Amino acid sequence: MRRGHKVHYRGPITSLLLDTTCRRDNHGLEPMLSSLVILKATGKPAGRFFELAKGAPLYRTGANWSWERERACVFARCSER
């Protein structure tokens, strides 16, 4: 039997899933997978993405850091595989 789980893309569960994915996949060096998820209205990630990026274990606080560069790193990492 197939069970469906409704998770709204704007809901808090989606934010928690992206947060958990980044933390599990990342030990501070790997690119943040959630940089691929952008808001249609703004063309940028949600505010929670930037909060996560600045905190432990990610610490994306350098002057040259941007979500666009983070996204490019994700693409580069995935193309290597």
N, C-alpha and C positions, 0 to 999 in steps of 0.2 A: 504494500500500500504506500502510495506516495503522499507525503505530508508537505503542505506548503507553509512557509513561515513568512508572514508579511512584515517586511522591514521597510519603512518609508525612507526614501533617500534623504529627506531633510530631518529625519528624526534623530533623537539622541543616541539610538543604538548604532546608527551608521557612524557617528563620531567616535563612539567607543570602539567599534570594530577597526576603524582606520588607526586609531591611537594604539590599540593592542598590536595590530599588524606591524606598525613602525617600530614599536618597542621590542617585539620578538625578533624581527628581522634585522635589527640594528644594534650594534654595540658602539655606536658613536661614529663609525666610519662609513658604513654602507649608506647609499642614498635612500631618502625617504620615499617609499612607494606611494604614500598619500599625496605627493606632489603632482600625481597624475589626475587627481580628482579636483576639478575646478568648478566654480559656480557659473552657470550660464549667464546670469545677470551681470557679473563683474569680469568674467574671464580670468579670475584668480581663485586660489584656494580660499576656504573659509577662514575666519579668524582663529579658530581652534587649531588649524594647521600651524600657524605662526607661533601660537603659544607652545605647542608641542615642540616645535623646532628649537625654541630658545631654552627649553628645560632639559633636565637629565633624561637619558644619557646622550642626547643628541647635540646640544650646545651649538646650535647654528647661530652664532652671534658675530661673526667676522664682518668687517665693513664691505667685503666683496661678495658676501653670500646673498643669493636671491633665490626665490622659489623657481625661477626659470632655469637657473644653473643646476639646481637640485633635480629638476625634471630632466634636464639633458643628461645628468649623471645616471638617472634611472634608465633612460633609453640606451645609453652606452653600456651599462652593466648588463642589460637584457640582451643586447645584440652580441655580446661576447659568448653567451651560452649556446 
